[in-house]
């Protein structure tokens, strides 16, 4: 297999044809042959094999406006204005696959632009692309055949950007950091309520963004994209993320957590979008609206490259000076309104079930204001430390941090660590797995001074480096997409030693006799908690937990943090 930055020179048949504008989309072999032919025939277009997928076939990256030399091309991408487009992370949603090839075709035929650098992942989910049918998305209006949402491991890769269970995500992080894109677009197709719009978009939650990027994106870029798209015949609306069953009851801004592609990119200070065409609209119309969105983005970047670069510089400076990391954002209860073009609905009796059903009427369009919930507020915060230290035995965590270019050091000696450690107080889990994990939710922590001491070969993460918010998001256990939340530290919340009640009875009596405070707390709990009072095990365990025999490392994670 060719390695990073190796140029593809095969001469294979070009698959750009009328089918791009019609009712079909390319298979994965056809797609890659198309890009190979483009790279061979046009020096401004380069194709790189970036690494493995779980299917066993490589993931490719096409770059338009490169330098015909891998090192120079990626240097140019990092040091100039760059757009990264990610396609087919859900291969059943192939609008971006066709739209990018049509855009390149039009760019070749209709007048090339020299900026920005445009990087395209033809298909992120190779396994899903190869699992091809025309039935897996029952409500979608075309194309005739398409790929499948799950990858070769049956993972939804758009939930894998932090946990990185797939080879695909290790390859994606490699290409992402090789490019350091200024703007990122992940192309999708949505479902849900029926309405008049073909294209909707998810933009990064403003309250979580550095102010310079939030202002540029929400106050300048989005209005421009809306204006350009409307002139081309496609009104833009924020993703119709329903608060209840129908849009009239309210639309909520989507919470772009870092498990998602655009949430991950946003953590790296890239202006990030997810395009969501509506699956009930015809495929050619959806493709065209995606092409228009991408073209509008490219031209806006061309016209505003200096503003983008300055805003990103200010964002990294803001992040360097960040004193508190705020997280667990929740929608504010108050709402504003948004002008919405929908269809009236009724609830007739279903001819299938005999019960009421929801039915939209396309012959009854309306335009009116609906509630719009678009402000998030953080529920939690923690002071940003100067460093984290975590156990060198946590190789899965080390691998993921290395894949994301996080600078780390190994301790050459054990230290008496004066900093705080994270102790898990409680958490909840779903009863069924979520993307291969039992994701921890509602995590409560306390900070303790004892229970873990760093040893030789443990890992130090200094916080005076780029992507500070990424580090905080994965290392703080009660952050929603932390490594603890995704089960990488579960062994530390499993108790290893217990006691035999019949043996411990005498020891418990002795402990109470010698510790007046413990006895007071024990008797108070018996008096106020009837369930506790009725359980001999609970009473003995309470005494055990508050004795020297209880393991001090239980629920204490091998993660500490401090300030110099």
C-alpha positions as CSV (number, residue, x, y, z in Angstrom):
1,X,0.0,0.0,0.0
2,X,1.3,3.5,-0.8
3,X,2.0,5.7,2.2
4,X,1.1,9.3,3.1
5,X,1.6,11.9,0.3
6,X,2.3,9.4,-2.5
7,X,0.9,10.7,-5.8
8,X,-1.5,8.4,-7.8
9,X,-0.6,8.2,-11.5
10,X,-2.8,5.4,-12.8
11,X,-4.6,6.0,-16.0
12,X,-8.1,4.7,-15.6
13,X,-11.4,5.4,-17.2
14,X,-13.1,8.7,-16.2
15,X,-16.5,8.1,-14.6
16,X,-17.7,11.7,-14.8
17,X,-20.7,11.3,-16.9
18,X,-24.4,12.3,-17.2
19,X,-25.1,10.0,-14.2
20,X,-23.6,12.7,-11.9
21,X,-26.5,15.0,-12.8
22,X,-29.1,12.2,-12.9
23,X,-30.6,9.7,-10.5
24,X,-27.5,7.6,-9.8
25,X,-24.3,7.9,-7.8
26,X,-20.9,6.2,-8.2
27,X,-19.8,3.0,-6.5
28,X,-16.5,3.3,-4.6
29,X,-14.3,1.8,-7.3
30,X,-15.9,4.1,-9.9
31,X,-15.4,7.1,-7.6
32,X,-11.7,6.5,-7.0
33,X,-11.1,5.8,-10.7
34,X,-12.7,9.1,-11.5
35,X,-10.4,11.0,-9.1
36,X,-7.4,9.1,-10.4
37,X,-8.2,10.1,-13.9
38,X,-8.7,13.7,-12.8
39,X,-5.3,13.8,-11.1
40,X,-3.6,12.3,-14.1
41,X,-5.2,14.7,-16.6
42,X,-5.0,18.0,-14.6
43,X,-1.9,19.2,-12.8
44,X,-3.9,21.4,-10.4
45,X,-5.6,18.3,-9.0
46,X,-3.7,15.8,-6.8
47,X,-4.8,12.5,-5.2
48,X,-3.2,11.0,-2.1
49,X,-3.7,7.7,-0.5
50,X,-3.9,8.7,3.2
51,X,-4.2,5.4,5.1
52,X,-6.3,2.4,5.9
53,X,-10.0,2.0,6.4
54,X,-11.6,-0.9,8.3
55,X,-12.7,-2.4,5.1
56,X,-9.2,-3.0,3.9
57,X,-9.2,-0.4,1.1
58,X,-7.5,3.0,1.5
59,X,-9.1,6.3,2.2
60,X,-8.1,9.0,-0.4
61,X,-7.7,12.7,-0.3
62,X,-8.1,14.9,-3.4
63,X,-6.5,18.4,-3.4
64,X,-7.4,21.1,-5.8
65,X,-4.9,24.0,-6.1
66,X,-2.0,22.2,-4.6
67,X,1.7,22.4,-5.6
68,X,2.2,19.1,-7.5
69,X,4.5,18.0,-4.7
70,X,3.2,16.4,-1.5
71,X,5.4,18.3,1.0
72,X,4.8,21.7,-0.7
73,X,1.0,21.0,-1.1
74,X,0.5,20.2,2.6
75,X,2.7,23.1,3.6
76,X,0.5,25.4,1.4
77,X,-2.7,24.0,2.9
78,X,-1.5,24.6,6.4
79,X,-0.2,28.1,5.7
80,X,-3.0,29.4,3.4
81,X,-6.7,29.4,3.4
82,X,-8.0,25.8,3.1
83,X,-11.4,24.1,2.8
84,X,-11.8,20.4,3.7
85,X,-15.0,18.7,2.4
86,X,-15.8,15.3,3.9
87,X,-18.1,13.0,1.9
88,X,-19.9,9.7,2.5
89,X,-19.3,9.3,6.1
90,X,-22.9,8.1,5.8
91,X,-22.7,6.5,2.3
92,X,-26.5,6.3,2.0
93,X,-26.3,10.1,1.9
94,X,-24.2,10.6,-1.3
95,X,-25.2,14.1,-2.3
96,X,-21.7,15.4,-1.6
97,X,-20.1,12.6,-3.6
98,X,-21.8,13.8,-6.8
99,X,-21.7,17.5,-5.9
100,X,-17.9,17.6,-5.5
101,X,-17.3,15.8,-8.8
102,X,-19.7,18.2,-10.6
103,X,-18.0,21.2,-9.0
104,X,-14.6,20.0,-10.2
105,X,-16.0,19.4,-13.7
106,X,-17.5,22.9,-13.8
107,X,-14.2,24.3,-12.4
108,X,-12.2,22.7,-15.1
109,X,-14.6,23.7,-17.9
110,X,-15.7,27.1,-16.7
111,X,-12.8,29.0,-15.3
112,X,-10.5,27.9,-12.5
113,X,-9.8,29.8,-9.4
114,X,-6.4,29.6,-7.7
115,X,-7.6,30.0,-4.1
116,X,-8.5,28.6,-1.6
117,X,-6.9,25.2,-1.4
118,X,-9.7,22.7,-1.7
119,X,-9.3,19.3,-0.1
120,X,-11.9,16.6,-0.7
121,X,-12.3,13.2,1.0
122,X,-14.2,11.4,-1.8
123,X,-15.6,8.8,0.7
124,X,-14.7,8.6,4.4
125,X,-16.7,5.4,5.0
126,X,-15.2,2.9,2.5
127,X,-17.0,-0.2,4.1
128,X,-20.3,1.6,3.9
129,X,-19.7,2.6,0.3
130,X,-19.0,-1.1,-0.6
131,X,-22.2,-2.2,1.1
132,X,-24.4,-1.0,-1.7
133,X,-28.2,-1.3,-2.2
134,X,-31.2,0.8,-3.0
135,X,-33.4,0.0,0.0
136,X,-31.6,0.8,3.3
137,X,-33.1,4.4,3.4
138,X,-36.8,3.6,3.0
139,X,-38.0,7.2,2.8
140,X,-35.3,8.7,0.6
141,X,-36.0,9.9,-2.9
142,X,-33.0,8.5,-4.8
143,X,-30.5,7.7,-5.9
144,X,-31.2,4.3,-7.4
145,X,-28.4,2.7,-5.4
146,X,-26.2,3.9,-2.6
147,X,-24.1,2.8,0.3
148,X,-24.9,2.0,3.9
149,X,-24.6,4.0,7.1
150,X,-22.5,1.6,9.1
151,X,-18.9,0.9,8.2
152,X,-17.3,-2.5,8.0
153,X,-17.6,-2.8,11.9
154,X,-21.2,-1.5,11.7
155,X,-20.1,1.7,13.4
156,X,-21.6,5.0,12.6
157,X,-18.4,6.9,11.9
158,X,-20.0,10.2,12.6
159,X,-20.0,9.2,16.3
160,X,-16.3,8.1,16.2
161,X,-14.2,11.2,16.1
162,X,-13.2,11.1,19.8
163,X,-13.4,7.4,20.7
164,X,-11.7,6.4,17.4
165,X,-12.7,2.7,17.3
166,X,-12.1,2.6,13.5
167,X,-9.0,2.7,11.4
168,X,-11.0,5.3,9.3
169,X,-10.8,7.8,12.2
170,X,-7.0,7.4,12.6
171,X,-6.6,8.1,8.9
172,X,-9.0,11.0,9.1
173,X,-7.1,12.6,12.0
174,X,-3.9,12.2,10.0
175,X,-5.2,14.0,7.0
176,X,-7.0,16.6,9.1
177,X,-3.8,17.6,11.0
178,X,-1.8,17.4,7.8
179,X,-4.1,20.1,6.3
180,X,-5.1,22.1,9.4
181,X,-8.2,23.4,7.4
182,X,-9.7,26.8,8.0
183,X,-13.2,25.7,7.0
184,X,-14.7,22.2,7.2
185,X,-17.9,20.9,5.6
186,X,-19.3,17.4,6.2
187,X,-22.0,16.5,3.6
188,X,-25.2,14.7,4.7
189,X,-28.8,14.0,3.9
190,X,-31.5,14.5,6.6
191,X,-34.9,13.1,7.3
192,X,-37.6,14.2,9.7
193,X,-40.5,16.6,9.1
194,X,-41.6,17.5,5.6
195,X,-41.0,21.1,4.6
196,X,-40.2,23.3,1.6
197,X,-36.4,23.6,1.9
198,X,-34.0,21.3,0.1
199,X,-30.9,22.4,2.0
200,X,-30.4,22.9,5.7
201,X,-27.2,23.3,7.6
202,X,-25.7,22.8,11.0
203,X,-23.3,25.5,12.2
204,X,-21.1,25.2,15.2
205,X,-22.8,26.3,18.5
206,X,-21.8,29.9,18.8
207,X,-21.5,30.0,22.6
208,X,-18.8,27.3,22.4
209,X,-16.7,29.0,19.7
210,X,-13.9,31.5,20.1
211,X,-15.5,34.9,19.8
212,X,-13.6,35.8,16.6
213,X,-14.7,32.7,14.8
214,X,-18.2,32.9,16.1
215,X,-18.6,36.5,15.0
216,X,-17.2,35.8,11.5
217,X,-19.2,32.6,10.9
218,X,-22.6,33.7,12.3
219,X,-22.6,37.4,11.5
220,X,-20.8,37.4,8.1
221,X,-20.3,34.0,6.5
222,X,-23.8,32.5,7.1
223,X,-25.7,35.5,5.9
224,X,-23.6,35.5,2.7
225,X,-24.2,31.8,2.1
226,X,-27.9,32.3,2.6
227,X,-28.0,35.2,0.1
228,X,-26.0,33.3,-2.5
229,X,-28.0,30.1,-2.2
230,X,-31.3,32.0,-2.3
231,X,-30.3,33.7,-5.6
232,X,-29.6,30.2,-7.0
233,X,-33.1,29.1,-6.0
234,X,-32.3,27.3,-2.7
235,X,-33.3,29.0,0.5
236,X,-31.1,27.9,3.5
237,X,-32.6,27.1,6.9
238,X,-30.8,25.8,10.1
239,X,-31.1,22.1,10.4
240,X,-34.7,21.3,11.3
241,X,-33.9,19.6,14.7
242,X,-37.4,19.3,16.1
243,X,-38.2,20.2,19.7
244,X,-41.4,18.2,19.4
245,X,-43.1,16.2,16.6
246,X,-43.7,19.1,14.2
247,X,-41.8,22.3,13.3
248,X,-44.5,24.7,14.6
249,X,-43.7,23.6,18.1
250,X,-40.1,24.7,17.8
251,X,-36.7,24.1,16.2
252,X,-33.5,23.6,18.3
253,X,-30.0,24.3,17.3
254,X,-28.1,21.0,17.1
255,X,-25.5,20.4,19.8
256,X,-22.3,19.6,17.8
257,X,-20.5,17.6,20.3
258,X,-16.9,16.5,19.5
259,X,-18.0,13.0,18.7
260,X,-19.3,14.3,15.4
261,X,-17.2,15.4,12.5
262,X,-18.0,19.1,12.6
263,X,-17.8,19.2,16.4
264,X,-14.3,17.7,16.3
265,X,-13.2,20.1,13.6
266,X,-14.7,23.0,15.6
267,X,-12.5,22.1,18.6
268,X,-9.5,22.6,16.3
269,X,-10.8,26.1,15.5
270,X,-12.0,25.3,12.0
271,X,-15.2,27.0,10.9
272,X,-17.4,24.0,10.6
273,X,-20.7,23.1,8.9
274,X,-22.7,20.0,8.2
275,X,-24.9,20.2,5.2
276,X,-28.2,18.4,5.5
277,X,-30.3,18.1,2.3
278,X,-33.8,16.8,2.7
279,X,-34.2,13.1,1.8
280,X,-37.8,13.8,0.6
281,X,-36.5,16.0,-2.3
282,X,-35.4,14.5,-5.6
283,X,-31.7,13.4,-5.7
284,X,-30.6,15.7,-8.5
285,X,-32.1,18.7,-6.7
286,X,-30.3,17.7,-3.5
287,X,-27.0,17.3,-5.3
288,X,-27.4,20.8,-7.0
289,X,-28.2,22.5,-3.6
290,X,-25.1,20.8,-2.1
291,X,-23.0,22.0,-5.1
292,X,-24.3,25.5,-4.7
293,X,-23.5,25.6,-1.0
294,X,-20.0,24.3,-1.6
295,X,-19.4,26.8,-4.4
296,X,-20.7,29.7,-2.3
297,X,-18.4,28.6,0.5
298,X,-15.4,28.5,-1.8
299,X,-16.1,31.9,-3.3
300,X,-16.7,33.4,0.2
301,X,-13.4,32.0,1.3
302,X,-11.7,33.4,-1.7
303,X,-13.1,36.9,-1.0
304,X,-12.5,36.8,2.7
305,X,-9.3,34.8,3.2
306,X,-7.6,37.6,5.1
307,X,-10.5,37.8,7.6
308,X,-10.5,34.1,8.0
309,X,-6.8,33.9,8.8
310,X,-7.0,36.8,11.3
311,X,-10.1,35.3,13.0
312,X,-8.3,32.0,13.4
313,X,-5.1,33.6,14.7
314,X,-7.3,35.4,17.3
315,X,-9.1,32.1,18.1
316,X,-5.8,30.3,18.9
317,X,-4.7,33.3,21.0
318,X,-8.0,33.3,22.8
319,X,-7.5,29.6,23.5
320,X,-4.0,30.0,24.7
321,X,-5.3,32.5,27.3
322,X,-8.3,30.4,28.3
323,X,-8.6,30.3,32.1
324,X,-11.8,28.2,32.4
325,X,-13.0,25.3,30.2
326,X,-16.8,25.4,30.1
327,X,-18.7,22.3,29.1
328,X,-22.0,20.3,29.3
329,X,-23.8,23.0,27.3
330,X,-27.6,23.0,27.5
331,X,-30.2,24.8,25.5
332,X,-31.5,27.9,27.2
333,X,-35.3,27.8,27.9
334,X,-36.0,31.1,26.2
335,X,-36.5,31.2,22.5
336,X,-36.6,33.6,19.6
337,X,-38.4,33.0,16.3
338,X,-37.3,32.0,12.8
339,X,-39.2,32.4,9.6
340,X,-40.1,28.9,8.4
341,X,-41.5,27.6,5.1
342,X,-43.4,24.4,5.9
343,X,-46.4,22.4,5.1
344,X,-49.6,22.1,7.1
345,X,-50.2,18.8,8.8
346,X,-53.2,16.8,9.9
347,X,-53.7,13.6,11.9
348,X,-56.0,11.3,9.9
349,X,-56.6,7.7,10.8
350,X,-54.0,5.4,9.3
351,X,-55.3,2.9,6.7
352,X,-52.5,0.5,7.9
353,X,-52.8,0.6,11.7
354,X,-56.2,2.1,12.3
355,X,-54.6,4.7,14.6
356,X,-53.9,8.3,14.1
357,X,-50.9,9.2,11.9
358,X,-49.0,12.3,11.0
359,X,-49.5,13.6,7.5
360,X,-48.0,16.6,5.8
361,X,-49.8,18.3,2.9
362,X,-47.5,19.7,0.2
363,X,-50.5,21.4,-1.5
364,X,-50.9,23.5,1.7
365,X,-47.6,25.4,2.0
366,X,-47.2,28.1,4.7
367,X,-44.6,30.6,5.7
368,X,-44.7,31.8,9.3
369,X,-42.6,32.4,12.4
370,X,-41.9,29.3,14.6
371,X,-40.1,29.2,18.0
372,X,-36.3,28.9,17.6
373,X,-34.1,27.7,20.5
374,X,-30.6,28.8,19.5
375,X,-28.7,29.7,22.7
376,X,-26.6,27.3,24.7
377,X,-25.3,27.8,28.2
378,X,-22.6,25.8,30.0
379,X,-23.7,23.8,33.0
380,X,-20.2,23.1,34.3
381,X,-16.7,24.6,34.2
382,X,-13.2,23.8,35.5
383,X,-10.1,25.9,35.7
384,X,-7.6,25.1,32.9
385,X,-4.5,23.6,34.5
386,X,-0.9,23.9,33.4
387,X,-0.6,20.2,32.9
388,X,-2.3,16.8,33.1
389,X,-0.6,13.7,34.2
390,X,-2.1,10.3,33.5
391,X,-1.0,6.7,33.7
392,X,1.4,5.5,31.1
393,X,-0.4,2.1,31.1
394,X,-3.3,3.8,29.3
395,X,-2.1,3.0,25.8
396,X,-5.4,3.4,24.1
397,X,-5.5,7.0,25.3
398,X,-1.9,7.6,24.3
399,X,-2.6,6.3,20.8
400,X,-5.5,8.7,20.4
401,X,-3.7,11.7,21.7
402,X,-0.8,11.0,19.4
403,X,-3.1,10.7,16.4
404,X,-4.3,14.2,17.2
405,X,-0.8,15.7,17.4
406,X,-1.0,16.3,21.2
407,X,2.4,16.9,22.7
408,X,3.3,14.6,25.6
409,X,6.3,13.8,27.8
410,X,7.1,10.7,29.8
411,X,8.2,11.0,33.4
412,X,11.7,9.7,34.0
413,X,11.1,9.3,37.8
414,X,8.2,8.9,40.2
415,X,7.1,12.1,41.8
416,X,5.1,13.1,44.8
417,X,2.3,14.8,43.0
418,X,0.8,17.7,44.9
419,X,-2.0,18.1,42.3
420,X,-5.6,17.0,42.4
421,X,-7.0,13.7,41.0
422,X,-10.4,13.0,39.6
423,X,-12.6,10.7,41.6
424,X,-15.9,9.4,40.2
425,X,-18.8,9.8,42.5
426,X,-21.6,8.5,40.3
427,X,-22.6,8.0,36.7
428,X,-25.4,6.4,34.6
429,X,-25.5,4.2,31.6
430,X,-28.0,3.1,29.0
431,X,-29.1,-0.5,29.0
432,X,-28.1,-1.1,25.4
433,X,-24.7,-0.3,23.8
434,X,-24.3,2.9,21.8
435,X,-21.8,2.7,19.0
436,X,-20.0,-0.2,20.6
437,X,-19.9,1.4,24.1
438,X,-22.0,1.9,27.2
439,X,-21.5,5.6,27.2
440,X,-21.3,7.2,30.7
441,X,-23.7,10.0,31.2
442,X,-24.6,12.3,34.2
443,X,-21.0,11.8,35.5
444,X,-20.4,13.4,38.9
445,X,-16.8,13.9,40.1
446,X,-14.9,15.2,43.1
447,X,-11.3,16.3,43.3
448,X,-9.1,14.5,45.8
449,X,-5.5,14.8,46.8
450,X,-4.8,11.1,47.5
451,X,-5.5,7.7,45.8
452,X,-3.0,7.9,42.9
453,X,0.7,8.9,42.5
454,X,2.5,9.2,39.2
455,X,5.2,6.7,38.5
456,X,8.1,6.3,36.0
457,X,6.8,6.4,32.4
458,X,3.5,8.1,33.2
459,X,2.5,10.8,30.7
460,X,2.5,14.6,31.1
461,X,0.4,16.8,28.8
462,X,1.4,20.4,29.0
463,X,-1.5,22.8,28.3
464,X,0.7,25.5,26.7
465,X,0.1,24.0,23.3
466,X,-2.5,24.2,20.5
467,X,-5.9,22.5,20.7
468,X,-6.2,23.1,24.4
469,X,-10.0,22.7,24.3
470,X,-9.6,19.2,22.6
471,X,-7.3,18.1,25.5
472,X,-9.8,19.4,28.1
473,X,-12.7,17.8,26.3
474,X,-11.2,14.3,26.5
475,X,-9.4,14.5,29.8
476,X,-12.0,16.0,32.1
477,X,-14.1,12.9,33.1
478,X,-17.5,14.6,33.3
479,X,-17.2,16.3,29.8
480,X,-19.8,14.6,27.5
481,X,-17.2,13.0,25.1
482,X,-14.3,12.4,27.6
483,X,-12.2,9.3,27.4
484,X,-13.9,8.3,30.7
485,X,-17.4,8.7,29.2
486,X,-16.4,6.5,26.3
487,X,-15.3,3.7,28.7
488,X,-11.5,3.9,28.3
489,X,-11.1,4.1,32.1
490,X,-13.8,1.7,33.3
491,X,-11.4,-0.6,35.1
492,X,-10.7,2.1,37.7
493,X,-14.3,2.2,38.8
494,X,-14.4,-1.5,39.5
495,X,-13.7,-2.5,43.0
496,X,-11.2,-5.3,43.3
497,X,-11.4,-6.3,47.0
498,X,-14.4,-7.0,49.3
499,X,-15.0,-8.7,52.6
500,X,-16.8,-11.7,54.0
501,X,-19.7,-10.4,56.1
502,X,-19.5,-13.1,58.8
503,X,-15.8,-12.5,59.3
504,X,-16.1,-8.7,59.1
505,X,-18.8,-8.5,61.8
506,X,-16.3,-8.5,64.7
507,X,-14.0,-6.1,62.8
508,X,-16.9,-3.7,62.2
509,X,-17.8,-3.7,65.9
510,X,-14.2,-2.8,66.7
511,X,-14.1,0.0,64.2
512,X,-17.2,1.6,65.6
513,X,-15.9,1.3,69.1
514,X,-12.6,3.1,68.2
515,X,-14.1,5.8,65.9
516,X,-16.7,8.0,67.5
517,X,-17.3,10.1,64.4
518,X,-17.8,7.0,62.3
519,X,-20.2,5.6,64.8
520,X,-22.2,8.8,64.9
521,X,-22.5,8.9,61.1
522,X,-23.5,5.2,61.0
523,X,-26.2,5.6,63.6
524,X,-27.5,8.7,61.9
525,X,-27.8,6.9,58.6
526,X,-29.6,4.0,60.2
527,X,-32.1,6.4,61.7
528,X,-32.8,8.4,58.5
529,X,-32.5,5.7,55.8
530,X,-35.0,2.8,56.3
531,X,-33.6,0.9,53.3
532,X,-30.1,1.1,54.8
533,X,-31.5,0.1,58.2
534,X,-33.1,-3.0,56.8
535,X,-29.9,-4.3,55.0
536,X,-27.1,-5.9,57.0
537,X,-24.8,-5.8,53.9
538,X,-25.4,-2.1,53.3
539,X,-24.5,-1.4,57.0
540,X,-21.3,-3.5,57.0
541,X,-20.3,-2.0,53.6
542,X,-20.7,1.5,54.9
543,X,-18.4,0.7,57.8
544,X,-16.0,-1.0,55.4
545,X,-15.9,2.0,53.0
546,X,-15.0,4.2,55.9
547,X,-12.3,2.0,57.2
548,X,-8.5,1.6,56.3
549,X,-9.4,-1.7,54.6
550,X,-11.2,-0.1,51.7
551,X,-9.0,0.3,48.7
552,X,-8.0,4.0,48.3
553,X,-7.8,3.7,44.5
554,X,-11.4,2.7,43.9
555,X,-13.1,5.2,41.6
556,X,-9.9,7.4,41.5
557,X,-8.8,7.8,37.9
558,X,-5.1,7.8,37.0
559,X,-5.5,11.4,35.9
560,X,-4.2,14.4,37.9
561,X,-3.8,18.0,37.1
562,X,-2.2,21.0,38.6
563,X,-0.5,24.3,38.2
564,X,3.1,25.1,38.4
